Amino acid sequence: MVDPTSNLGEDIDESDAPSCSNCDEPIIQSATHRVVTWVEDEQVKYRHFCSDDCRDEYGE
């Protein structure tokens, strides 16, 4: 998987791209890509979302 702090550009292969935590689609070249981060048990955790809508729908 791609480093979550790196830019997602044209050179990212679909198999290496992060998947949306809501719809499970690979996130490639997405201007609406969102990452939600939090700290749990002294570790940074994160989830990728392909859009604000997917982020809002997650966990409903």
DSSP file (Angstrom, degrees, kcal/mol; ACC not computed):
  #  RESIDUE AA STRUCTURE BP1 BP2  ACC     N-H-->O    O-->H-N    N-H-->O    O-->H-N    TCO  KAPPA ALPHA  PHI   PSI    X-CA   Y-CA   Z-CA
    1    1 A M              0   0    0      0, 0.0    16,-0.2     0, 0.0     2,-0.1   0.000 360.0 360.0 360.0 152.5    0.0    0.0    0.0
    2    2 A V        -     0   0    0     14,-1.6     6,-0.0     1,-0.1    10,-0.0  -0.430 360.0 -94.1 -72.3 144.2    1.1    3.6   -0.6
    3    3 A D    >   -     0   0    0      1,-0.2     3,-2.0    -2,-0.1    -1,-0.1  -0.431  34.7-134.9 -54.7 123.9    2.4    5.7    2.2
    4    4 A P  T 3  S+     0   0    0      0, 0.0    -1,-0.2     0, 0.0     4,-0.1   0.655 102.3  55.9 -64.3 -13.9   -0.7    7.5    3.5
    5    5 A T  T 3  S+     0   0    0      2,-0.1     2,-0.1     0, 0.0    -2,-0.1   0.510  91.3  92.8 -93.9  -3.9    1.2   10.8    3.7
    6    6 A S  S <  S-     0   0    0     -3,-2.0     2,-0.2     1,-0.1    -4,-0.0  -0.450  85.1 -98.9 -86.9 161.9    2.3   10.7    0.0
    7    7 A N        -     0   0    0     -2,-0.1     2,-0.8     1,-0.0    -1,-0.1  -0.542  29.9-131.0 -75.0 142.7    0.5   12.3   -2.9
    8    8 A L        +     0   0    0     -2,-0.2     2,-0.2    22,-0.1    22,-0.1  -0.868  45.3 156.6 -96.3 112.7   -1.7   10.0   -5.0
    9    9 A G    >   -     0   0    0     -2,-0.8     3,-1.5    20,-0.1    20,-0.2  -0.490  57.6 -73.8-125.0-167.8   -0.8   10.6   -8.6
   10   10 A E  T 3  S+     0   0    0      1,-0.3    -2,-0.0    -2,-0.2    18,-0.0   0.774 119.7  65.2 -61.7 -28.5   -0.8    9.0  -12.0
   11   11 A D  T 3  S+     0   0    0      2,-0.1     2,-0.6     0, 0.0    -1,-0.3   0.388  75.9 107.1 -81.9   6.2    2.0    6.7  -11.1
   12   12 A I    <   -     0   0    0     -3,-1.5     2,-0.2     2,-0.0     5,-0.1  -0.751  66.4-137.8 -88.3 122.6    0.0    4.8   -8.5
   13   13 A D    >>  -     0   0    0     -2,-0.6     3,-1.7     1,-0.1     4,-1.2  -0.539  18.3-121.1 -75.9 144.1   -1.0    1.4   -9.6
   14   14 A E  T 34 S+     0   0    0      1,-0.3     3,-0.3     2,-0.2    -1,-0.1   0.837 113.4  56.8 -55.6 -34.8   -4.6    0.4   -8.7
   15   15 A S  T 34 S+     0   0    0      1,-0.2    -1,-0.3    11,-0.1    -3,-0.0   0.720 111.5  43.0 -71.4 -19.8   -3.3   -2.6   -6.7
   16   16 A D  T <4 S+     0   0    0     -3,-1.7   -14,-1.6   -15,-0.1    -1,-0.2   0.558  93.0 102.6 -98.4 -11.6   -1.2   -0.3   -4.6
   17   17 A A  S  < S-     0   0    0     -4,-1.2    11,-0.1    -3,-0.3     2,-0.0  -0.387  79.3-106.7 -73.9 148.5   -3.8    2.5   -4.1
   18   18 A P        -     0   0    0      0, 0.0     9,-3.1     0, 0.0     2,-0.3  -0.375  33.7-127.9 -68.0 155.5   -5.7    2.7   -0.8
   19   19 A S  B     -A   26   0A   0      7,-0.3    29,-0.4    -2,-0.0     2,-0.2  -0.809  25.1-100.8-104.8 147.7   -9.3    1.6   -0.8
   20   20 A C     >  -     0   0    0      5,-2.6     4,-1.5    -2,-0.3    29,-0.3  -0.459  24.4-139.4 -63.8 132.1  -12.2    3.7    0.4
   21   21 A S  T  4 S+     0   0    0     27,-3.2    -1,-0.1    -2,-0.2    28,-0.1   0.671  99.2  39.6 -68.8 -16.4  -13.2    2.5    3.9
   22   22 A N  T  4 S+     0   0    0     26,-0.3    -1,-0.1     3,-0.1    27,-0.1   0.890 131.8  16.7 -98.0 -54.6  -16.9    2.9    2.9
   23   23 A C  T  4 S-     0   0    0      2,-0.1    -2,-0.1    35,-0.0    26,-0.1   0.539  89.7-132.6-101.7  -7.7  -17.3    1.7   -0.7
   24   24 A D     <  +     0   0    0     -4,-1.5    -3,-0.1     1,-0.2     3,-0.0   0.576  54.9 144.1  68.7  12.4  -14.0   -0.3   -1.0
   25   25 A E        -     0   0    0     -6,-0.1    -5,-2.6     1,-0.1    -1,-0.2  -0.587  58.8-104.0 -78.3 143.2  -13.2    1.3   -4.4
   26   26 A P  B     -A   19   0A   0      0, 0.0     2,-0.9     0, 0.0    -7,-0.3  -0.430  30.8-130.3 -65.2 141.9   -9.5    2.0   -5.0
   27   27 A I        +     0   0    0     -9,-3.1     2,-0.4   -13,-0.1     3,-0.1  -0.834  40.6 159.0-101.1 104.3   -8.7    5.7   -4.7
   28   28 A I        -     0   0    0     -2,-0.9   -18,-0.1     1,-0.1   -19,-0.1  -0.992  67.2 -14.1-128.7 128.4   -6.7    6.8   -7.7
   29   29 A Q  S    S+     0   0    0     -2,-0.4     2,-0.6   -20,-0.2    -1,-0.1   0.874  85.4 162.0  52.8  43.7   -6.4   10.4   -8.9
   30   30 A S    >   -     0   0    0      1,-0.1     3,-1.1    -3,-0.1    -1,-0.2  -0.858  32.6-168.9-103.2 117.7   -9.3   11.6   -6.7
   31   31 A A  T 3  S+     0   0    0     -2,-0.6    -1,-0.1     1,-0.2    -2,-0.1   0.673  93.1  53.4 -72.3 -16.6   -9.5   15.3   -6.0
   32   32 A T  T 3  S+     0   0    0     18,-0.3    -1,-0.2    -3,-0.1     2,-0.0   0.290  76.6 137.8-101.9   9.8  -12.1   14.4   -3.3
   33   33 A H    <   -     0   0    0     -3,-1.1     2,-0.4    18,-0.1    17,-0.2  -0.330  32.2-171.2 -57.6 130.0   -9.9   11.9   -1.4
   34   34 A R  E     -B   49   0B   0     15,-3.0    15,-2.9    17,-0.1     2,-0.4  -0.959  13.1-160.8-126.5 145.4  -10.2   12.4    2.3
   35   35 A V  E     -B   48   0B   0     -2,-0.4     2,-0.5    13,-0.2    13,-0.2  -0.995   4.9-158.8-126.7 126.5   -8.2   10.8    5.1
   36   36 A V  E     -B   47   0B   0     11,-2.5    11,-2.0    -2,-0.4     2,-0.3  -0.906  16.6-172.7-103.5 128.5   -9.5   10.7    8.7
   37   37 A T  E     +B   46   0B   0     -2,-0.5     2,-0.3     9,-0.2     9,-0.2  -0.874  11.8 161.1-122.2 154.3   -6.9   10.2   11.4
   38   38 A W  E     -B   45   0B   0      7,-2.0     7,-3.4    -2,-0.3     2,-0.5  -0.965  35.7-112.5-159.0 166.5   -7.0    9.7   15.1
   39   39 A V  E     +B   44   0B   0     -2,-0.3     2,-0.4     5,-0.2     5,-0.2  -0.928  34.7 170.7-110.1 129.5   -4.7    8.4   17.9
   40   40 A E  E >   -B   43   0B   0      3,-2.9     3,-1.5    -2,-0.5    -2,-0.1  -0.991  69.3  -7.4-140.1 128.1   -5.6    5.1   19.6
   41   41 A D  T 3  S-     0   0    0     -2,-0.4    -1,-0.1     1,-0.3     3,-0.1   0.892 128.6 -57.6  52.1  43.2   -3.4    3.2   22.1
   42   42 A E  T 3  S+     0   0    0      1,-0.2     2,-0.4    -3,-0.0    -1,-0.3   0.688 118.3 108.1  63.1  21.6   -0.5    5.6   21.4
   43   43 A Q  E <  S-B   40   0B   0     -3,-1.5    -3,-2.9     0, 0.0     2,-0.5  -0.968  72.7-117.9-126.8 145.5   -0.6    4.8   17.6
   44   44 A V  E     -B   39   0B   0     -2,-0.4     2,-0.3    -5,-0.2    -5,-0.2  -0.694  33.8-171.4 -81.0 128.5   -1.8    6.9   14.7
   45   45 A K  E     -B   38   0B   0     -7,-3.4    -7,-2.0    -2,-0.5     2,-0.3  -0.831   4.8-179.2-115.5 156.3   -4.8    5.3   12.9
   46   46 A Y  E     -B   37   0B   0     -2,-0.3     2,-0.4    -9,-0.2    -9,-0.2  -0.995  17.8-157.4-154.5 157.2   -6.3    6.4    9.7
   47   47 A R  E     -B   36   0B   0    -11,-2.0   -11,-2.5    -2,-0.3     2,-0.3  -0.997  17.3-139.4-135.4 138.9   -9.1    5.6    7.2
   48   48 A H  E     -B   35   0B   0    -29,-0.4   -27,-3.2    -2,-0.4     2,-0.4  -0.763  17.6-173.5 -96.3 143.3   -9.2    6.6    3.5
   49   49 A F  E     -B   34   0B   0    -15,-2.9   -15,-3.0    -2,-0.3   -29,-0.1  -0.996  24.2-144.7-135.2 141.8  -12.4    7.8    1.9
   50   50 A C  S    S+     0   0    0     -2,-0.4     2,-0.3   -17,-0.2   -18,-0.3   0.670  82.4   0.5 -79.9 -15.9  -13.0    8.6   -1.8
   51   51 A S  S  > S-     0   0    0    -17,-0.1     4,-2.0     1,-0.1     5,-0.1  -0.977  74.0-101.5-160.0 168.2  -15.4   11.5   -1.1
   52   52 A D  H  > S+     0   0    0     -2,-0.3     4,-2.7     2,-0.2     5,-0.2   0.872 120.4  57.1 -62.9 -36.9  -17.0   13.5    1.6
   53   53 A D  H  > S+     0   0    0      2,-0.2     4,-2.2     1,-0.2    -1,-0.2   0.929 107.4  46.1 -61.9 -45.8  -20.2   11.5    1.0
   54   54 A C  H  > S+     0   0    0      1,-0.2     4,-1.4     2,-0.2    -1,-0.2   0.899 112.4  51.5 -63.7 -39.4  -18.5    8.2    1.7
   55   55 A R  H  < S+     0   0    0     -4,-2.0     3,-0.3     1,-0.2    -2,-0.2   0.923 112.2  46.1 -62.3 -42.9  -16.9    9.7    4.7
   56   56 A D  H  < S+     0   0    0     -4,-2.7    -2,-0.2     1,-0.2    -1,-0.2   0.832 113.5  49.1 -68.9 -32.7  -20.3   10.8    6.0
   57   57 A E  H >< S+     0   0    0     -4,-2.2     3,-2.0    -5,-0.2    -1,-0.2   0.698  84.2 113.5 -79.4 -20.4  -21.9    7.5    5.2
   58   58 A Y  T 3< S+     0   0    0     -4,-1.4   -36,-0.1     1,-0.3    -3,-0.0  -0.278  85.4   8.1 -59.9 129.9  -19.3    5.4    7.0
   59   59 A G  T 3         0   0    0      1,-0.1    -1,-0.3   -37,-0.1    -2,-0.1   0.502 360.0 360.0  82.2   4.0  -20.5    3.6   10.0
   60   60 A E    <         0   0    0     -3,-2.0    -2,-0.1     0, 0.0    -1,-0.1   0.505 360.0 360.0 -76.4 360.0  -24.2    4.5    9.5
